[in-house]
Amino acid sequence: MDSGRIYVMHLSRQVLVTLAWCQLSGCEMQPHAVSSPVSSRTLGKLEAGSSGLDELALKRNATGFETKITWDAPASVEVPMLWSAGLPHVMARVNGQEVKLIIDTGSQGTVLEADTALRCAVGTVSRNVSNITLSGISGSEPALLGVPRRVEIADWHWEGVPCLVRTSRSEIAGEWLIGRRRFSVNVLGMDVLMRMCSYVTLDYPAAKVIFGFHQMFQPGAGRKSWSVPMEIKGGIPFVRVGDGHNEWQAVIDTGASTCAEIGAETTERFGLSGVNAPSSLIRMGVGSSKKAGAAGLGTIQINSLELLGPRILKVPALLVPDWSKIGSGLFRPFRVTLDFKRSLFWLESATSNS
């Protein structure tokens, strides 16, 4: 164990959360996503328990806030991968309370719902002091700055790491639903993963997540493996992908259930066009929400997605107004690793005989 590690973590006043697309079963009357403010009662309780920066060991700097954190972990931690709405989750304990967190490599920061923060007694900074904004796939919302006393995932734990607490909530409504169905955006983001882990492996076929510490990633013996350069920009991981004719940069976004998304700049540059078609995908996240097949979100098929190592055939893709991404829909046949030490992105075959 390597205990007592202390780092200074900087947190800007605007944090990008690219969580997008949850998968529901299709039907004639398609459901849709809505975003509404958290109840004044919940926000009032959080505000009533808020503290000053000094009490939460936070300091203001030129770009936002900074804090000293401590963490401890063995060489690696392996936990089950849980599935919900087409997204990978892990179980964590926040101040001793169980919370299911989305593993979201497309999010700069770690995010908790207001209800989760209240249930877990997470200390927050008053809104008129912190003034934080969460920017998402199609909008933004104000957020509270919170500091959990302790977060644990199996034998890995950390203390003093700030998180963002939402002031809105995401829900799914539709003709076939009775009332509205909540969609919780509790996110383990890149601020924690990149700061503490030497690598993170999402083994989709085996439904497990491996967090590596203090050591280099080694691909599984006998597995077919591929690695490509990975670039971190603005706290988000990118790789280059292509279709045999064109190449572009895409976010490695485990918080998207889609296979691939092609952003507006790339769409325009290559003259791509898609068809608006019915879809059971709903675009979810912070800010406003949109549904696939609506608001100009077109669908296309990439005959061969290349540059990741294996050629992946007939990949469905969405034309979106923001960033190009590759998501959990594409990764599900593979073991996927973000190798932070060597700035590499790995794909491995599911079994040693593949």
Secondary structure, 3 states (H helix, E strand, C coil): CCCCEEEEEEEECEEEECCECEECCCCCCCCEEEEEECCHHHHHHHHHCCECCCCCCEEECCCEEEEEEEEECCCEEEEECEEECCEEEEEEEECCEEEEEEECCCECCCEECHHHHHHCCCEEECHHHHCEEEECCCCEEEEEEEECCCEEECCEEEECCCEEEECEEEEEECCCCCCCEEECCCEECHHHHHHHCCEEEEECCCCEEEEECCCCCCCCCCCCEEEEECEEECCEEEEEEECCCCEEEEEEECCECCCEEECHHHHHHHCCCCECCCCCEEECCCCCCEECCCCCCEEEEEEEEECCCCCEEEEEEEECCCCCEEEHHHHCCCEEEEECCCCEEEEECCCCCC
